[in-house]
Amino acid sequence: MFSDIIRRVISQKESISLELQLVDELLNDIIGRHYESVTTGKKLRATLFFQFFNKFSSKQSEFAIKKGGPPPKPPQSDLLLGDTEHRSGVYLGVHEHSSTGSTKEETDCGGLGGGSNIWTAALIEAIHFASIVHDDIIDDSSRRRGNLSFHKSFGRKFGILFGDYIFTNASKRFLDLYKDNRLIQRIFLRECSSTILGAIREQELSIASDISECLRITSLKTSPFFKLSCFLGAYLASGNFKEAIKCATFGTCFGVLYQIQNDLDCYRFEDYFESEDYTQNNITLPIVILCQYLDFNVFSNSSSHQENYNRTKELIFSKKFEAILQNITKKYYEIVASNLP
């Protein structure tokens, strides 16, 4: 279901191959030689950023042609931020917005150079890198993208400290890049907080957790940097805050569906010991659905591990489970499918 949409996003990478190559080069500068162990990543956040940027840049060009002149620039004003509470996966409370930042910041960040769009995408990917280093330590995951996870390669203590360093260093560079735009700074910091809060709340999940709570926690943990990438791609290209909010909503829904797809993929292996979600008793949405809708508790079954895993896999990829999941995620899927960049 959702894997088709992911493939559609990835299939458009050829048109932004140069941008993604430059992002890779900056990530090597930011993270260093350790980045070589994770270069097989999809860089979906950077991909979505450039796709939305290009989409709205094209719209701006069309506007200029039709009107016989350049499109209107966003107002140059101080930010007047009202209520910044995060509700329903969108940004709220902004009464005015500023332009996209200073000219200097478009060509320089941290002394390394590079266009502001490349830096924006690279820094978001770097922070995501730090978050998965920590995530793998929390889950004690042995593999990441087919390779040994970072802490298995370099050690747990080093992984914690290096993840902290990359997170704080990349965050500082991002805030410096947009030092003249408090709107973007505030949104960025809120999304960083959201993903950490989501990781904390995830530890509270149980098979008795409400489905809506599972989805909310997923949107907190996995969606923030998808949402940020989509929002910034649209906003930096157009200065249109309302349109950028719609793209942020797309990013939220994309992140939720992406995580669910990952959770499902953890049960595609033949042998139970290959599925770390299974061996570590991780509570994910598919497991909660099995318990609450199909009356199957993965963790209280008396069968052998392999038999229990086989039964779990059989149910997860059954027509009945698929129908339940489609009903639960229908609104997310519709938003993503109808708003692809």
N, C-alpha and C positions, 0 to 999 in steps of 0.2 A: 504494500500500500504506500507507505511513506518513502520506502527505498527508491521508488521511481522518481519522486520529487528531488531527493538528494542527488540522484544521477543527473537529473536535468540541470541542477545548479552546477555540478561539477563539469558537465559537458560544455558549459560556457567559459571554462577557464582559458581556452585558447586565445580568446579575445583580450584577456588581461594577463597573458603569460609574462610579459615584460615587468609589469607591476609586481607580480608575485615573485619573480626572480629577484627584484630589488628588495622586497620584503625579506626574502631568505638571506640576502647579504647583510641586511641590518640586524636580523636575528642572530646571525653568526657574530656580529660585533657586540650585541647586547649580552648574549648568553655565553659566547665563546665556544671552545671546542666541544663542550658538553652538548651543544645543540645538534651536533652530528648524529646523536643517538635517537633523535626524534624527527628527523627531516622527512620521514614517510607520512607525516600528518597531512590531512586534507587542506589545512588552512582555510576552512570554511568561513570563518569570521572575516578574514581578509578578503576572501572571494566575494562574500555578500556586500562588504563595504564598497568595493570597487564596482560591483554590478549596480548597486543603487546609485552610486555617484554618477556613473556613466548614464544611467537611465534618466536622472534628473538634469544632468548637464545637457543631454539631447533635448529635453523638454524646454530648457531655457533657450537653447539655440533656435528651436522652432518658434518660440514666443518672439524672439528678436526679429526673425525673418518676417513673421506675419505683421508685426507692429512697425517694422521699418527702423528699429533701433534696439539698443540693449535692454534686457529685462530690468525691472526695478531692483535696486539693491536692498537688502534688509536694513532696517533702521539702525543708525549709529546711536545707541542709547545705553545708559547704565541699566543693569538688570534690576527689575523690581520683582523679586521672588516672593510669592505668597506661600500658601500651604504646599510643602514639598512631600507630603505623604504619598507613598506608593500604593496605588489602587488599581486592580484589574489589569495589571501589566502595561499601563501607559504612564506617561509623564504628566503630572498635573501641577497647577498652581503658578504657571509662568505667565505674567501679564505682558512683558515685553522681552525682546531678545536682541542680542547684539550681532555684529558681523562676525566673520569666521576667524578673526585674529590678525596679528600684525604681519606686515610684509617680511620682516626679518625672520619670523618664526616659520615662514614657508620654505626657507632655504637653510635653516640651521636649527639643530637641536642637540644639546649636549656636546657641541664641538665636532660632531661626526658628519654633519651635512646630510642632505637628502631632502626631497620635497615633503611638504607637510602631510600630504595624503599617504605617502609611503610610510612615513614615520607613524602616523595615526594607526594604520593597519598593523605595522610591525609591533608597536607597543602593546596593542590589544592582544596580539598573538603571544607576546612575551609573558604578559600577565596570565593568560590562559595556560601557558606552559608551566608557570609557577603553581597554578592551582591544581594541575593534574599531577605534578610531583607530590604535592601534599595529599591529594586525594588517594594516590596509590599507596602512600605510607599509611594513611588511615585504614584503608581496606586491605593492607598487606598484599597488594596485587603483585604478582611475579612478572606479568607481561603487559606491555603497552604497545599497540600497533605492530604486533608480531615480534617485537624485540623485548629484551629484559627491561623491566621498568627502571626508572632512574635510580631509585634507592637500592635496587638489587645490583645495579652496576657500580654505584659509587659509595654505597653505605647509607644506612638510615639517618645517622646524625648529620652527615654531609647533605643529604637530601633535604632535611628540615631546614638547615641553615641556608642552603643555596636557594631553596624555594622562597624563603623569607627575603633574601637579598634581591632576587630577581623581581619579586612582587613590589618591594619598596622602591627599588631603583627605577623600574619601568614606570611605576606610578608617578614618581617625581618628574621623570622626563615628560610624561604626558601632561602633567599640570604645568610644567614650564612651557611646553609647546603651545598651550592655550591659556597662558597667563593673562591675556587681555580679554578673555571670554569667560566670565564667571558662570554663565549658563552651562557651557560644556563641562567646566570643572565640577559644578554641583551634580550634574547628571552622572558624570564619570565616577565620582566618589560614592554616589548612591548605589550604582550598579556593583561596585567593588564590595560594598557592605552587604548588598543583597546576596551575592554568591557565597559569602562567608556565612551569613545567617542561614542560607539554605543548607549548607553543609552541616551546620549545627543541628538544625531541625530534623535533618535526615536521620540523625542518630536516634531520634525519638519514634521513628516509624515502627509499626508492628503490623502483623497480619490483620489486626482488628481496626487499623486506621481507616478513616473515611476516605473514599476514593477522591473526593474533591480536595482533601487535605494532601493526599499524595501528589496530585497535579499541582497544587499550589507550591509545595516544597520543591518539586521539579522545576517549576517556573522561576523560583528563587535561586536555585543552585545552578542550573544548566543554562537558563535563558539569558541572564544579564549581558554577557558579552556578544551574543548574537543580536540582542536588542540594541545594544550600544552601537554595534557596527552598522546595522541597518539604519538606525536613526541618523548617525553622523554622515553616512554616505549620502543620504537624501538632503540633510540640512546644510552640509557644507557646499553642496552643488547648487542649492536653490535658495537657501535662507527662508524657506517656507516651513514654518514650525508645525502647522497643522498637518501638512503632508508627511512631514518627518515622523509625527506621532503615529500615523497609520503604518509607516514602515517599522516603527518600534514594536507595534502590536504584531506585525508579521514576524519579527524577530523572536518575540516571546513565544508565539505558537510554534514556530520552526524549532526553537530550542526544546520545547516540551516533546514534540514528536520525534526529534532527533534522539533524545534520551530514551524514549520508549523503544525506538528501533534498536538502540544499543542493548537495552535490557532483553529484548527478544533474541538478539543475536547471541547472547550469552548461553542460550539453550539450543544452539544449532550443532554443537559438537556431538561426536559419537560417544565418547567416553566421559563419564561424570566428572573425573578429576581435571578435565580441561576447562570446565566451567567454574570460574572462580566465584561467580555469584552463587552458584549452588554449594560449592565446598565451604564457603565462608558464611553461608546462611544469610546472605544479603536480602533485605526486604526491598523489593522493587514492585512497581505497579503490576506486572504480570502475576507475581506471587500473591499479591493482595486480591486480585481478580479471581484467581484460582480458589482461594479460600472462601471468599464472600459470594461468588456467583456459581461456582462449580463444586463447592463443598469438598475441596481437596486441600489439606494442609500438608505442604511439602515437608515441614519440619517435624511432624509427628507420625510419619509413616514408618511402620515396622519392617518394611521390605529392605532388601539390600540396597546400598547406595546406587548401584547401577540400575536396578529395577525401578527404584523410586525416581531416579533421574529420567529414565526412559518414559515412565508414565507422565512425569511433569512435562517433558518435551512433547509427548503425544497430545496432551491436553492444550498446551500453549499454541500449537499449530493446528488445532482442530477448527472446523468451520464454526462451531458454536462459540469458541473463544474469540475468533476473528470478528464475529457479529457483535459480540459484547464490546470488544475493544473499539470497533468502528463507531458504535453508538456513543461510547464515552468520549471519544476524541473527535466526533463529527465537526464540532464548531471550530476546533483548531485546524483540522484538515481543510475545511472550506476557506478559512482565512488565508492559509498558506497557498493553496492551489489557485486562488483567484487573485493573488497579489505578487506572484513571482516576478522578480526584476527582469 
